[in-house]
């Protein structure tokens, strides 16, 4: 069964400029089974009710794209919004898709992040998307560990290390309650909205999923990028 994936970047709305990240994501896309569709969630589209929308590069809605949007909407009880037309998938929150599936792009269905809901809700949202993995739908979260302008890279690295340790040990409850469980030395704390796509990808993998993580680039890269594969 196709896994769920979370791409974590310190600046999740900006495409990385380093070639190492691009190569790593291309290799990941080549290793994964080709999905029939991608359910993408990021912190760039926020709504107050659950919505989905088809992402098109040329404004053309294909039958496969319409079917994918309806399938994702049905799984989570969402309404289908007006399709989003983008000039280049490498811009904004869609950049991981552009690198991972550069050869053969499947339909992309974007799932909205609920701006007034927290970690548990977005984890539950992922649990509802879990059934789509048996239909070869890749649930892809794109977010990051961002701590505001006053935080230093070492502060974000500390949270990333803790997050990775918790994921590897399967302590999902600790992660869902990260504000209480993580001894935060960062002021301000990691911004919640940028982490919500992680919880959706984690939920989509189902209880007891294993996690494989890898860092895509060097420590001195302009933006650190990590990938978490749940299966």
N, C-alpha and C positions, 0 to 999 in steps of 0.2 A: 504494500500500500504506500502511496506517495506520502512523504513526511510533511510536517509543517515547519516553516522557517521564519526566524526573526533576524533581520539585518539591523545591527546596532551601530549608529554613527553619532559622533558628538555634535554634528550639525546635520540632522536627518533630512532637512529640506534642500540641502546642497549636494550636488554630485561631487564626489571626490576627484581630485585632479591627479592623484598619483597612479601610476600604471600598475603597481602591485595589487591595489584593491580591484581594479578593473579585471586583471588577469584572474584573481582569486574567485571573483563572482562568475566569470565566464566558465571557469573550471567546475564550479559548483553546479551551474546550470547544465553543463554537459553530463555531469554525474547523475543528476536527478532523472527519474522517469519523466518523459515529456507530459506535462499536464494538458488536459483538455480545456482547462480554464484556470485563471488565477483570481482568487478572492484576496484583494489587497486592502489592508487597513493601515493608515498612518495618522499622524496628528495634524495633517494639513487640511483635512475636511472634517469639520465638526458640525453637528446638528443637535437638536433637542429630541428628535425621534429617530428611530433606526431607519436608515435609508441606504439604498445601493444605487450605483449608477455605472453605466458602461463607459469605459474610457476608449476613445477612438483617436487615431492619429490623423484621420482625414475627414472626420464627420460622417462617415458611412457606417450605418448599423447593419452588420451582417446577420443572417439568420442564426449562425452559431453564437454570435455575441448576444443577441436578444434572448436566446435560449439559456445562455449562461447566467445572464442577469436575473431572469425569472427563477432559475434554479436556486441561486444564492438567496434571493429575496424570500423564496418559499421556505428555505431552511431556517431562517431567523425571524420570519414574520415581518419583513421590512417592506416599505413602499419603494417603487422604482422611480428614481428622479430622472431629470433630463440628462442625457449623456454629456460627458465632459469631452470636449475636443481639445487635444493638445498638439502643438506643432512638433514637439520633439520629446520623446519619452525620457531622454536623459536629463530633463529639467525637473525641478521640484521633487516631490516625494516618489515619483515613479522611476527614479534612476536605477534602483537595483534590478528592476525588470528588464530595463534596456540592456544591461550588461549580462544578466543571467540567460536571457533568451534572445540573444542577438541574431540567431540564425532563423528561428521559426517561432514567431510571436503568437502565443495563444490569446484568446479573448481575455481582457482584463476587466474585472468587475470590482469597483471600489466600494468598500463598506465604510459608512460614516462612523466616526468616533463620537460618542455621546459626551458633550462637554460638561454635563452636570453629574455624570456617573463615574464611579471609581474602579478600582482594580477588580473587585469581585464581580461586578456587572460585566466587565469586558472579558473576564475569564469565562463566565457563563455564556457569553456570546460565542466564544470559541468552542465551547462544548456543543453548541447547536450546529456549528460548522463542521464538527468532526465527521458526521455522516457523509459529507461531500467528498472526503478523501477517498472513500471507496468508489467514487465516480471520477477519480483522477482529477480532482480540483485541488490545486495547491493553495493553502492558506499562507499568505505571506504578510508578516508584520514588518513595518519599517518605522523605526523610532530611534531613540537614543537616550543616553544619560547626559542630560544638560542640567546645569546647576546655577544658571544665571551668570551675569557678567563678573561677579565678585569671586567666583570659585576658580581655583587653580586646577590645572590638569591632574596633579597628583591627588586632589580631592575626588575627582571623578573616577580616577583609576582605583581608588580605594573602594568605592561603591561597586564598580565593575567586578573587582576581585571577589567581594562578598556575594554579589549576585551570582557569579559563576559557581562559587562554592555551594551555595544554596541549591542551585539548579542541579548540579552534579549529584548532590545527596538526596534529591527528591523532596526537599522540604518546601513544598508548595505553600503551605499555610504561612510559613515565615516570610516568603516572598510577597504573598498577598497582603500581609500586614507589615510591609517593609518599614513604614514610618515608625513603628514601635520596636521592631526587632533589630533594625540596623542602628548601631551606635554612630549616629551621624555627626561628623565633625565639620560638615559643610554648611555654610551659611550663604544663601539659602539651601535647603535640602534639594535633592534631585527633583526636577519639575515633573509633576504627576502625568500631565497629558502626553509627554514624550515617551513614557513607559507603557501606556495602555496597550499599544500594539503587541508588546511582548506577552501580555496576559492573554490576549485573544489567540495568538499563535500557540501558546502553551496549552490553553483550553482545547484548541482544535486537535492537538496531539492525543488527547484523552488521558485519563488517570494512569499513572504508572509508566508514562512514556520515558524513554531514555533520551539523553541529550548529548549532542556532540558539538563542541564549540571550537572555533579557530579564529585567530587574529589574522586579518587580511594584509596588514602592512606593518611597517617598522614603527618603533616608538617615536621617532622624530618626524613621522609623516604629519602633514598639516592637520589632518583629521584622522583619528583612530577609528577603524572599522572592524567590527567583530560579527561573526555569523553564528547563530545557534540553530542547529537542525534537531528537531524533535521527531522521534519515530518509535 
